[in-house]
Amino acid sequence: MRPVSIRQWSPWGLLLCLLCSSCLGSPSPTTAPEKRAGSQGLRFRLAGFPRKPFEGRVEIQRAGEWGTICDDDFTLQAAHVLCRELGFTEATGWTHSAKYGPGTGRIWLDNLSCSGTEQSVSECASRGWGNSDCTHDEDAGVICKDQRLPGFSDSNVIEVEQHLQVEEVRLRPAVGRGRRPLPVTEGLVEVRLPDGWSQVCDHGWSAQNSHVVCGMLGFPGEKRVNTAFYRLLAQRQQHSFGLHGVACVGTEAHLSLCSLEFYRANDTTRCPGGAPAVVSCVPGPLYAVSSDQKKQQQSKPQGETRVRLKGGAHPGEGRVEVLKASTWGTVCDRKWDLQAASVVCRELGFGSAREALSGARMGQGMGAIHLSEVQCSGQEPSLWKCRHKNITAEDCSHSQDAGVRCNLPYTGVETKIRLSGGRSPHEGRVEVQIGGLGPLRWGLICGDDWGTLEAMVVCRQLGLGYANHGLQETWYWDSGNTTEVVMSGVRCTGSELSLDQCAHHGTHVACKRTGTRFTAGVICSETASDLLLHSALVQETAYIEDRPLHMLYCAAEENCLARSARSANWPYGHRRLLRFSSQIHNLGRADFRPKAGRHSWVWHECHGHYHSMDIFTHYDILTPNGTKVAEGHKASFCLEDTECQEGELGFKRTPVSPVPPALPHTDMCQSLSDVSKRYECANFGEQGITVGCWDLYRHDIDCQWIDITDVKPGNYILQVVINPNFEVAESDFTNNAMKCNCKYDGHRIWVHNCHIGVWGRAAQRDQGGRKRPSFAHSLPPTLVLCPPTCLCISQPLSFSPPSPQWVCSPT
């Protein structure tokens, strides 16, 4: 063919040619979507196990060689880009530390940084193709939304060769029919294969295998089983074997990680001379059902708890915190993996770890970071027995706090309760299933005294996270066909796994307000706030002031003085006040907002501000046996962001008074990135505390005190409780109280050993002297900062360790 010269074309002819590509011999366009230029030469696949079709380890083929991606700096934005490369609409999550098993070959990408809008992963920033300092233990994975891009051509997406794998494990009771108590702790081991459920041949079955199976099912341990009985029973039953040759080390988090063999379809003889494998598991304390199981748990030596989970929306998940030198701190996520996470889960009475979380996925902690580079074999009884590095301030930040999600036993509690009439699955009128041995039926709950703690239990039981609101009236929601009220007097502490564990009236229903409009309802949320008081600041700023009565008219109007002030000789005389500062942090994953809207806030003319909460904090002086001798309360004069963290969450000192030169500098906050303020009270602004911010009530403002005029000299306890009536939902109410030891000699007061402790409805009931709530998060005695009106002196105290304390004496 003679070549065509463009110079021979007129301008109009050239334009026509460009619009019609057929004149140059180009193929006509097709309806298939065009392959993105950035993806040319790349192929993608999801690999690893155990996994579903829309999740797995990301593998990329480049230059004919398959490789993986390192999890360093990996984010959800990068997962979005990769899921679109794989033909899915978006990502719902991502994984790290080779959750789906380590890959092989090259590690193609490291420090991958995407904005989420890129058309191809090659457009994202990285260290360059093949340039990495990672190992395959750091392979990244993605969890995509199970929804395909319309018209996506998956010619560049290669699925891993399909191998048989164990997707799920269960225990099937060999004897007994009808309703059985859950969870099932003993039975035949069955695995779900692509063609259904099958038994496992017991040839070579070991205690290590049982340990792995129990861990998958949410149990921390296993016990010996009467195999002779089950073998005799097996002779009378038909079995379908699909798996044999299982050989676990005992530290695996999933049975698929063990060495095992599958029977082939043409195998006519299966498990000759054998029987189905049987396992008996030991439940943790939360899930002990029978009296024998409860006695077994009680007989175990109960040492001091040194590991806990915080910030999780569901049981068995949260940020890992460890106790060291009487102070709780977090764990850095460096080298954090399923082995270490499983040690934590089993130590707390759950099964093996379902997921090891990094990057503060369960929220950032506060204060110390105790451990880093934790490496466990998986057989340790406690995280403290694992190899670890003692951390220094510059090693890690709270943005790297480690977390876990543990395997839990199936209890079926979510089937005994439901929500109806709500606008979404996360809200509605609460309906419970009752019936016992008779026919099952659904009924409503009386709304009398229904509150946040009861709603917390309902949301937890349904797997819907935290309670946002507990509602006593639900007339605006359709009740449907369920109109009978079957439960009343429900009172929960907030820690129960189901409403069955809460106190209630039983079969006798007594409801003050009848009718379906006054039945209980809830609104659940996946996130919640979490308030924590800076206890060291209270200890450092406490002092006594004798304040003249003529300066206390506004305080008296807001009921901030003791009752005896009413009979005082106003305006002459004075009141003795214990003053201190309160710095309240929000460590949760949602802003702390007052329950009442701005339209219902109360204006106080004397102080010139609105109260968004009638009672935000309780201040009490207690005797050592818990009897209250003085009290104060703090309405939310103004909930606002005084300051925000400049990066990680940690205590940052806010100047409250001149600091004597002898006092050490104790700032513990390191800057990473700014958290912006959202709430400010000026000009009738919105009130609240943003995540990562704090509200400071200085010692020199009205009502920031306890009137101790009538208190006699002696040893006492100073107690401060935030959100005492549980008016606003939080993820954790147990850390809302702080206690300090006090010694008052009639002229001076010593405050020391301030610590955060357990709080809740049970602790409220125990204030009458029957029992004192336990406190475990203690701070060592620190120096007391004296205001300008006080003189600081030092002397040893007879009731504390023989170390000098700073005390305040009026000048």
C-alpha positions in Angstrom: 0.0 0.0 0.0 1.3 3.4 -0.9 1.8 5.6 2.2 -0.5 8.5 2.6 1.2 11.9 3.0 -0.6 14.3 5.4 0.6 17.2 3.4 -1.7 16.2 0.5 -4.8 16.8 2.7 -6.7 20.0 2.9 -7.4 21.3 6.4 -11.0 20.1 6.2 -9.9 16.8 4.9 -7.3 16.4 7.6 -10.0 17.1 10.3 -12.3 14.6 8.7 -9.6 12.0 8.7 -8.7 12.6 12.4 -12.4 12.2 13.3 -12.7 9.0 11.3 -9.9 6.7 12.1 -10.8 4.2 9.3 -9.1 6.4 6.8 -5.7 5.5 8.3 -6.5 1.9 8.6 -7.1 1.8 12.4 -9.4 -0.8 13.8 -12.9 0.4 14.8 -13.5 0.8 18.5 -15.2 -2.0 20.4 -17.6 -1.9 23.4 -15.1 -3.6 25.7 -13.6 -1.2 28.3 -10.2 0.0 27.4 -7.4 -1.3 29.6 -5.8 1.4 31.7 -2.4 2.5 30.4 -0.9 2.5 33.9 -1.7 -1.2 34.3 -0.1 -2.3 31.0 2.3 -5.2 31.7 1.0 -5.8 35.2 -1.3 -8.6 36.4 -2.9 -9.0 39.8 -4.3 -11.7 41.9 -5.5 -12.5 45.4 -3.7 -15.3 47.2 -3.3 -17.0 50.6 -5.6 -18.7 53.0 -8.0 -18.8 54.8 -9.8 -16.3 52.7 -12.9 -15.4 50.7 -12.9 -14.7 47.0 -12.8 -10.9 47.5 -9.9 -10.8 50.0 -6.4 -12.1 50.3 -2.7 -11.3 49.9 -2.1 -9.0 46.9 0.3 -10.3 44.4 1.5 -8.5 41.3 3.1 -10.0 38.2 5.7 -7.7 36.6 8.2 -8.6 33.9 6.8 -12.2 34.1 7.6 -12.5 37.8 5.0 -12.7 40.6 5.7 -10.7 43.9 4.0 -9.1 46.8 3.6 -5.7 48.5 5.2 -4.7 51.9 2.8 -3.4 54.5 5.0 -0.4 55.5 3.0 2.8 55.1 0.1 0.8 53.6 -3.3 2.5 53.9 -6.9 2.1 53.0 -6.4 4.5 50.1 -3.8 2.1 48.6 -6.3 -0.8 49.2 -8.9 1.1 47.2 -6.6 1.4 44.2 -5.6 -2.3 44.3 -9.3 -3.4 44.7 -10.2 -1.5 41.6 -7.2 -3.1 39.8 -8.7 -6.4 40.8 -12.1 -5.5 39.5 -13.9 -4.6 42.7 -15.6 -1.2 43.4 -13.7 -0.4 46.6 -11.9 -1.7 49.6 -13.5 -2.2 53.0 -10.2 -3.0 54.8 -6.6 -4.1 54.6 -4.3 -6.5 56.5 -0.7 -6.5 57.5 1.9 -8.9 58.8 1.1 -11.6 56.2 -2.4 -12.4 57.6 -3.0 -14.6 54.6 0.3 -16.3 54.9 3.7 -15.2 53.6 4.2 -15.0 49.8 7.2 -15.9 47.7 9.4 -14.3 45.1 10.1 -10.6 44.9 8.6 -7.9 47.1 7.7 -5.5 44.3 6.5 -2.4 46.3 7.4 -0.9 49.6 6.3 2.3 51.4 3.4 2.5 49.0 1.5 5.8 49.3 -1.7 6.4 47.4 -4.3 9.1 47.6 -7.0 6.7 46.6 -7.9 8.4 43.3 -5.2 6.9 41.1 -6.1 4.8 38.1 -3.3 2.4 38.7 -1.0 1.4 41.5 1.9 2.4 39.3 0.8 6.0 39.7 1.2 5.8 43.5 4.4 6.9 45.2 6.8 4.1 46.5 10.4 3.3 46.9 10.4 2.0 43.3 9.8 -1.4 41.8 11.7 -4.2 43.5 13.3 -1.8 46.0 12.3 -3.0 49.5 13.9 -3.8 52.9 10.9 -6.0 54.0 10.5 -9.7 54.4 7.4 -11.8 53.4 6.2 -11.7 57.0 5.2 -8.1 56.2 3.1 -8.9 53.1 0.0 -6.7 52.7 -3.5 -7.9 51.9 -6.8 -6.3 51.0 -10.4 -6.9 51.8 -12.5 -5.7 48.9 -16.2 -5.0 48.8 -18.0 -8.0 47.2 -19.2 -5.9 44.3 -17.7 -6.0 40.8 -17.0 -2.9 38.6 -19.5 -2.9 35.8 -18.0 -4.0 32.5 -14.6 -4.7 34.1 -12.4 -6.8 31.9 -10.4 -9.1 34.2 -7.8 -10.2 31.6 -5.2 -8.8 33.9 -6.5 -10.4 37.1 -5.4 -14.0 37.7 -7.0 -16.0 40.5 -4.7 -18.3 42.4 -5.0 -22.0 41.5 -7.8 -23.4 43.5 -6.6 -25.7 46.3 -8.7 -27.5 48.8 -8.6 -25.5 52.1 -10.4 -25.7 55.4 -12.8 -22.7 55.5 -14.6 -23.3 58.8 -14.5 -25.7 61.7 -17.2 -26.7 64.1 -17.9 -29.2 66.9 -21.0 -31.4 66.5 -22.3 -33.1 69.6 -22.4 -36.8 69.1 -25.2 -37.5 71.6 -28.2 -35.6 72.8 -30.9 -33.9 70.8 -33.2 -30.9 71.2 -32.1 -27.6 72.8 -28.6 -27.8 74.0 -26.8 -25.1 76.0 -24.4 -23.0 74.0 -21.5 -22.8 73.4 -20.8 -26.4 72.4 -17.5 -27.4 74.1 -17.2 -31.1 73.1 -18.0 -33.1 70.0 -16.9 -34.4 66.6 -14.6 -32.2 64.7 -16.1 -31.2 61.3 -14.6 -29.1 58.6 -16.4 -27.3 55.9 -15.1 -28.1 52.4 -16.4 -26.8 49.1 -18.8 -29.8 48.9 -20.1 -29.6 52.5 -19.3 -30.6 56.0 -17.0 -33.6 56.6 -15.4 -35.4 59.6 -11.7 -35.7 60.3 -10.0 -39.0 60.7 -8.4 -39.4 64.2 -5.3 -41.3 63.0 -2.4 -39.3 64.5 -4.7 -36.8 66.1 -2.8 -35.0 68.9 -3.4 -32.6 71.7 -1.7 -29.9 69.6 -4.4 -30.4 66.9 -7.1 -30.0 69.6 -5.4 -26.9 70.9 -5.6 -25.3 67.4 -9.3 -26.3 66.9 -10.3 -25.0 70.3 -8.6 -21.7 69.6 -10.4 -21.3 66.3 -13.7 -21.9 68.2 -13.0 -19.3 70.8 -11.7 -21.4 73.7 -8.3 -20.8 75.4 -7.6 -24.5 76.1 -8.5 -28.1 75.7 -8.8 -31.2 77.9 -8.6 -35.0 77.4 -11.7 -36.7 76.1 -13.0 -40.3 76.6 -12.0 -41.6 73.2 -13.1 -45.1 74.0 -16.7 -44.0 74.4 -16.7 -42.1 71.1 -15.1 -45.0 69.2 -17.8 -47.3 70.5 -20.4 -44.8 69.4 -18.8 -44.3 66.0 -19.3 -48.0 65.2 -23.1 -47.4 65.1 -23.0 -44.3 62.9 -22.3 -43.4 59.3 -19.5 -40.9 58.7 -18.2 -38.8 55.8 -14.4 -38.3 56.1 -12.8 -35.5 54.2 -9.6 -34.9 56.0 -6.8 -36.9 57.6 -3.1 -36.6 58.5 -3.6 -33.4 60.5 -0.3 -32.4 62.2 -0.3 -29.1 64.0 2.5 -27.6 66.1 -0.1 -26.1 68.4 0.7 -22.4 67.8 -1.2 -22.0 64.6 -4.1 -19.6 64.6 -6.1 -21.6 62.0 -6.3 -25.3 61.0 -5.4 -24.4 57.4 -1.9 -23.4 58.6 -1.3 -27.0 59.8 0.1 -29.8 57.7 -2.9 -31.9 56.5 -4.2 -34.1 53.7 -7.5 -34.3 51.9 -9.2 -37.4 50.7 -9.5 -37.6 47.0 -12.9 -38.1 45.3 -11.9 -41.6 44.2 -10.7 -42.8 47.6 -13.1 -45.7 48.4 -11.5 -46.6 51.8 -11.3 -43.7 54.2 -10.0 -43.7 57.7 -9.6 -47.6 58.0 -9.8 -48.7 61.6 -10.2 -45.1 62.7 -13.0 -42.9 63.9 -14.0 -39.2 63.8 -11.6 -36.9 65.7 -13.2 -35.7 69.0 -12.2 -32.5 70.8 -13.2 -31.2 74.3 -12.5 -27.5 74.9 -12.2 -25.5 78.1 -14.2 -22.2 78.0 -12.9 -19.0 79.4 -14.4 -17.4 82.4 -16.9 -15.3 80.4 -18.3 -18.4 78.7 -18.4 -21.0 81.4 -21.9 -22.5 81.3 -22.1 -25.6 83.5 -21.4 -25.7 87.2 -18.3 -27.9 86.6 -16.9 -25.4 84.2 -17.4 -22.6 86.6 -15.8 -24.5 89.5 -12.9 -25.3 87.2 -12.4 -21.6 86.5 -12.7 -20.7 90.1 -10.1 -23.3 91.1 -7.5 -21.7 88.9 -5.1 -19.4 90.8 -6.3 -15.8 90.1 -3.2 -13.6 89.9 -3.1 -9.9 89.1 -4.4 -9.1 85.6 -1.5 -7.6 83.7 -3.1 -7.5 80.2 -6.4 -6.0 79.1 -8.2 -4.8 76.0 -9.5 -1.3 75.6 -11.5 0.5 72.9 -13.1 -2.5 71.2 -16.7 -2.3 70.0 -17.2 -6.1 70.5 -16.0 -8.6 73.1 -12.6 -10.0 72.5 -11.2 -7.0 70.6 -9.4 -3.9 71.5 -6.2 -2.0 72.0 -3.7 -4.2 74.0 -2.6 -2.6 77.3 -0.2 -4.1 79.8 0.5 -3.3 83.4 4.0 -2.4 84.4 5.1 -0.9 87.7 1.4 -0.2 88.6 0.9 1.8 85.4 -1.1 0.7 82.4 0.5 1.3 79.0 0.2 0.2 75.4 2.2 -2.1 73.1 4.0 -0.9 69.9 3.0 -2.7 66.8 6.5 -3.4 65.5 6.7 -7.1 64.6 3.2 -7.5 66.0 1.7 -10.7 64.5 -0.9 -13.4 65.0 1.4 -15.4 67.3 1.7 -12.6 69.8 -2.0 -11.6 69.4 -3.0 -15.2 70.1 -1.1 -15.2 73.3 -3.0 -12.2 74.4 -6.4 -13.6 73.4 -5.8 -16.9 75.2 -4.4 -15.2 78.3 -7.7 -13.2 78.5 -9.9 -16.3 78.2 -10.7 -16.2 74.5 -9.5 -18.4 71.6 -6.7 -17.7 69.2 -6.4 -14.4 67.4 -8.5 -13.8 64.4 -6.6 -10.6 63.5 -3.5 -8.8 64.7 -4.2 -5.1 64.4 -1.6 -2.3 63.9 -1.7 1.4 63.4 -3.9 2.1 66.4 -6.9 0.6 64.7 -8.6 0.4 68.1 -7.9 4.0 69.0 -4.8 5.6 70.5 -3.9 5.0 74.1 -2.5 7.5 76.5 0.6 7.6 78.7 3.4 5.0 78.6 4.2 2.6 75.8 5.7 -0.4 77.7 6.5 -3.0 75.0 7.9 -3.1 71.5 9.0 -5.7 69.0 7.1 -8.5 70.9 8.0 -11.9 69.5 6.1 -14.9 70.8 6.3 -18.6 69.9 2.6 -19.0 70.6 3.1 -21.3 73.6 3.7 -18.6 76.2 1.1 -18.4 79.0 1.4 -14.6 79.1 2.5 -11.8 76.8 5.1 -10.9 79.4 6.8 -14.2 78.8 7.4 -13.4 75.2 10.7 -11.8 74.0 10.2 -8.0 73.8 12.1 -4.7 73.8 11.7 -2.2 76.6 10.8 1.0 74.8 12.1 4.5 75.0 10.2 7.7 74.3 11.6 8.0 70.8 11.1 4.4 69.7 7.3 4.5 69.1 4.2 6.6 69.2 0.6 5.9 70.1 -0.3 6.0 66.5 1.4 2.6 66.4 -0.6 1.0 69.3 -1.2 -2.7 68.7 -4.6 -4.4 69.0 -6.3 -7.7 68.5 -9.5 -9.4 67.4 -10.0 -12.8 69.1 -12.0 -15.8 68.1 -15.1 -16.1 70.3 -17.3 -19.1 71.1 -20.7 -19.1 69.4 -23.3 -18.5 72.0 -26.3 -17.7 69.8 -27.4 -14.8 72.1 -28.0 -12.6 69.1 -30.9 -14.8 68.1 -32.8 -14.1 71.3 -33.2 -10.4 70.8 -34.0 -8.1 67.9 -34.7 -4.5 67.0 -37.9 -3.4 65.2 -39.4 -0.2 63.8 -36.1 1.7 63.4 -34.9 3.7 60.4 -31.8 1.5 60.1 -30.6 -1.9 61.4 -28.8 -0.1 64.2 -31.8 1.3 65.9 -35.3 0.3 67.0 -37.6 -0.9 69.7 -36.0 -3.8 71.7 -37.8 -7.2 71.4 -36.8 -10.3 73.4 -37.6 -13.9 72.9 -39.0 -15.8 75.8 -40.7 -19.2 76.3 -38.3 -21.5 78.1 -39.6 -25.0 77.7 -42.9 -23.8 76.2 -43.5 -22.2 72.8 -41.2 -19.3 72.0 -42.7 -15.8 71.5 -41.4 -12.2 71.2 -42.2 -9.4 73.6 -41.3 -5.9 74.5 -39.3 -4.4 77.5 -40.8 -1.8 79.9 -39.0 1.5 79.4 -38.9 2.4 83.2 -35.3 3.1 84.3 -34.0 2.0 80.9 -30.7 3.8 80.2 -27.3 3.8 78.5 -25.9 0.8 80.4 -28.9 -1.4 79.4 -28.6 -0.2 75.8 -24.8 -1.1 75.8 -25.7 -4.7 76.6 -28.3 -4.9 73.8 -26.0 -3.4 71.2 -23.2 -5.8 72.3 -25.5 -8.8 72.2 -26.6 -7.9 68.7 -23.0 -7.3 67.5 -23.8 -3.7 66.7 -21.0 -2.1 68.7 -21.7 0.6 71.3 -24.9 2.2 72.5 -25.5 5.7 71.3 -28.8 6.2 73.2 -31.0 4.2 75.5 -34.6 5.3 75.0 -37.5 5.0 77.4 -40.1 6.1 74.9 -40.4 4.6 71.4 -43.9 5.8 70.3 -42.4 7.2 67.0 -41.4 3.6 65.9 -43.9 1.2 64.6 -44.3 -1.7 67.0 -45.6 -4.1 64.3 -47.5 -7.2 65.6 -45.5 -7.3 68.9 -47.5 -5.5 71.7 -47.0 -7.5 74.8 -44.5 -6.3 77.5 -42.7 -9.4 78.8 -39.8 -7.9 80.8 -39.4 -5.1 83.3 -37.0 -3.7 85.9 -34.0 -4.4 83.8 -30.8 -3.2 85.5 -27.4 -3.9 83.9 -23.8 -3.0 85.0 -22.9 -2.6 81.3 -20.4 -5.5 81.1 -22.9 -8.3 80.5 -22.8 -10.3 77.3 -26.6 -10.5 77.1 -29.8 -9.2 78.8 -30.3 -12.6 80.4 -27.4 -11.8 82.7 -28.9 -8.5 83.9 -31.2 -8.2 86.9 -34.9 -7.9 86.1 -38.3 -8.7 87.6 -38.4 -12.2 86.1 -41.8 -13.5 85.1 -43.6 -10.8 87.1 -43.9 -7.6 84.9 -44.4 -4.3 86.8 -44.4 -1.3 84.6 -45.3 2.2 85.8 -46.2 3.5 82.4 -48.1 1.0 80.3 -48.5 0.8 76.6 -46.1 0.2 73.7 -45.2 3.9 73.5 -43.2 3.5 76.8 -41.2 0.5 75.8 -37.4 0.4 75.6 -35.4 1.2 72.5 -31.8 1.7 71.5 -29.6 3.4 68.9 -26.3 1.6 68.4 -23.1 2.9 66.8 -19.7 1.4 65.8 -17.8 4.2 67.5 -18.1 6.0 70.9 -16.3 8.5 73.0 -14.2 7.6 76.0 -13.3 10.2 78.7 -10.3 9.9 80.9 -9.2 12.3 83.7 -5.6 13.4 83.9 -5.2 12.1 87.5 -1.6 13.4 88.0 -2.8 17.0 87.4 -5.4 16.7 90.2 -2.7 15.5 92.5 -0.3 18.3 91.4 -2.8 21.2 91.7 -4.8 20.4 94.9 -4.7 23.1 97.6 -6.9 24.7 100.3 -8.5 28.2 100.1 -10.5 30.0 102.7 -12.8 32.0 100.4 -15.0 34.9 101.8 -18.7 34.4 101.6 -19.3 37.7 99.7 -17.4 36.1 96.8 -19.6 33.0 96.7 -23.1 34.2 95.8 -23.0 32.7 92.3 -21.6 29.4 93.6 -24.3 29.2 96.2 -26.9 29.9 93.5 -25.6 26.9 91.5 -25.5 24.7 94.7 -21.7 24.3 94.7 -21.4 24.7 98.5 -22.2 22.4 101.4 -25.7 22.5 103.0 -24.3 24.3 106.1 -23.6 27.3 104.0 -27.3 28.1 103.9 -27.3 28.9 107.6 -24.0 30.9 107.4 -23.9 34.6 108.4 -23.8 36.0 104.8 -21.9 37.9 103.6 -19.5 37.6 106.6 -17.3 34.6 107.2 -15.7 32.2 104.8 -15.9 28.7 103.4 -12.9 26.3 103.3 -12.5 24.9 99.7 -10.4 22.1 98.4 -9.5 23.3 94.9 -7.8 21.4 92.0 -7.8 21.4 88.2 -9.5 18.8 86.0 -8.2 18.0 82.6 -10.5 15.6 80.8 -9.3 13.8 77.6 -11.4 12.1 74.9 -9.6 8.9 74.0 -12.5 7.3 72.1 -13.3 7.1 68.4 -16.2 9.6 68.4 -16.7 13.1 69.8 -18.2 13.5 73.3 -21.4 15.5 72.8 -24.0 16.5 75.4 -27.2 14.4 75.1 -29.5 17.5 75.1 -29.7 19.8 72.1 -28.9 23.5 72.2 -32.6 24.3 72.4 -32.8 22.7 75.9 -29.6 24.1 77.4 -30.1 26.2 80.6 -28.8 29.8 80.8 -27.2 30.8 84.1 -27.3 34.5 84.4 -25.0 34.7 87.4 -22.0 33.1 85.6 -23.2 34.1 82.2 -23.1 30.7 80.4 -25.2 27.8 79.3 -25.3 24.4 81.0 -25.4 21.6 78.4 -25.4 18.9 81.1 -26.8 19.4 84.6 -24.1 17.1 86.2 -20.9 16.5 84.3 -18.6 15.6 87.2 -19.0 14.5 90.8 -16.5 15.5 93.5 -16.6 13.6 96.8 -14.6 13.3 100.0 -15.0 9.8 101.4 -13.9 8.0 104.6 -11.6 5.0 104.1 -14.8 2.8 104.3 -16.5 4.7 101.6 -18.8 7.0 103.6 -19.3 10.4 102.0 -18.5 13.4 104.2 -18.3 16.2 101.6 -19.4 16.5 98.0 -19.4 18.8 95.1 -20.7 18.7 91.6 -19.7 20.3 88.3 -22.3 21.1 85.7 -20.9 21.3 82.1 -20.4 25.1 82.3 -18.8 24.8 78.9 -17.8 21.6 77.1 -15.2 22.7 74.6 -11.8 21.8 73.2 -9.3 23.7 75.4 -6.4 22.1 73.6 -5.8 19.2 71.2 -3.0 16.7 70.8 -0.3 17.6 68.4 -0.2 14.0 67.2 -0.3 11.0 69.5 -2.6 10.8 72.5 -0.7 11.4 75.7 -0.8 13.6 78.7 0.3 17.1 77.8 0.9 19.5 80.7 -1.2 22.6 80.6 0.1 25.4 82.7 -2.2 26.0 85.6 0.0 27.8 88.1 3.6 28.9 88.5 5.9 25.9 88.8 8.6 25.9 91.5 12.1 25.5 90.0 12.6 22.3 91.9 9.8 20.5 90.2 10.8 18.1 87.4 9.5 18.6 83.8 7.1 15.7 83.0 5.7 16.5 79.5 5.0 13.2 77.7 3.3 14.3 74.5 5.3 14.1 71.2 4.2 16.0 68.1 3.2 14.2 65.0 0.3 15.9 63.3 -2.2 18.5 64.6 -5.8 17.6 65.7 -8.0 20.5 65.1 -10.5 21.9 67.6 -14.2 21.7 66.8 -16.1 22.9 69.8 -16.0 26.4 71.4 -18.6 27.8 73.8 -18.3 31.5 72.8 -21.3 33.0 71.0 -23.6 30.1 71.9 -21.3 27.7 70.0 -21.5 23.9 69.8 -20.3 22.1 72.9 -18.3 18.9 73.1 -14.9 17.3 73.3 -13.2 16.2 70.0 -11.3 12.9 69.8 -7.7 13.7 70.7 -8.6 16.9 72.6 -9.3 17.8 76.2 -11.4 20.1 78.2 -9.6 21.9 81.1 -11.4 23.2 84.2 -8.8 25.3 86.0 -8.5 25.3 89.8 -9.4 29.0 90.0 -12.9 29.0 88.4 -16.1 28.8 90.4 -17.3 25.4 91.6 -14.0 23.7 90.7 -13.8 22.6 94.4 -15.2 20.6 97.3 -16.5 22.6 100.3 -14.7 20.9 103.2 -15.7 23.5 105.9 -17.4 20.8 108.0 -14.8 18.1 107.4 -12.9 17.0 110.5 -9.1 16.3 110.4 -8.3 12.7 109.4 -7.4 10.4 106.5 -9.8 10.5 103.5 -10.3 9.6 99.9 -10.8 12.3 97.2 -13.0 10.8 94.4 -13.7 12.4 91.0 -16.2 10.8 88.7 -16.9 12.0 85.1 -20.3 11.5 83.5 -21.5 9.9 86.7 -25.1 9.3 85.6 -24.0 7.7 82.3 -26.0 10.3 80.5 -23.7 10.3 77.5 -22.7 6.9 76.0 -19.0 6.0 76.2 -17.1 2.9 75.0 -15.7 2.4 78.5 -17.3 3.6 81.8 -14.8 1.7 84.0 -12.1 4.4 83.7 -14.4 7.3 84.5 -13.4 7.5 88.2 -10.3 8.7 89.9 -9.3 8.4 93.6 -6.6 10.0 95.7 -5.5 9.4 99.2 -5.8 12.6 101.4 -4.6 13.5 104.8 -6.2 16.6 106.4 -4.8 18.1 109.6 -7.3 21.0 109.9 -5.0 23.5 108.3 -3.2 21.7 105.4 -4.0 18.8 103.1 -1.8 16.2 101.5 -3.0 14.6 98.3 -1.1 11.6 96.9 -1.5 8.3 95.0 -4.1 9.5 92.5 -5.1 6.7 90.2 -7.8 5.8 87.7 -10.0 2.9 88.8 -13.0 0.8 88.1 -16.4 2.6 88.0 -19.9 1.6 87.1 -23.3 0.9 88.5 -21.8 -1.7 90.8 -19.4 0.8 92.2 -22.2 3.3 92.7 -24.1 0.7 94.8 -20.9 0.1 96.9 -20.6 3.7 98.0 -22.6 3.0 101.1 -19.6 1.3 102.8 -20.4 -2.3 101.9 -17.6 -2.6 99.4 -15.0 -0.4 97.8 -14.4 -0.6 94.1 -11.0 -1.8 93.1 -8.4 0.5 91.5 -5.5 -0.7 89.5 -4.2 2.2 87.4 -2.2 4.0 90.0 0.4 6.8 89.7 3.4 7.1 92.0 3.3 10.0 94.5 4.2 13.2 92.7 4.8 16.8 93.7 1.9 19.2 94.4 2.0 22.4 92.5 1.2 25.3 94.8 -0.8 28.4 93.6 0.6 31.8 94.4 -1.5 32.0 97.6 0.2 28.9 99.0 3.7 28.2 100.4 5.3 24.9 99.4 7.0 23.0 102.1 8.5 19.5 102.1 8.4 16.9 104.8 8.0 13.1 105.1 4.5 11.7 105.6 3.9 9.0 108.2 1.1 7.4 106.2 3.0 7.0 102.9 6.4 5.7 101.8 9.3 7.6 103.4 9.8 10.0 100.5 9.3 13.7 100.8 6.0 15.2 99.5 5.1 18.7 98.6 2.1 20.0 100.5 0.4 23.3 100.5 0.0 25.7 103.4 -1.7 29.1 103.2 0.8 31.9 103.3 
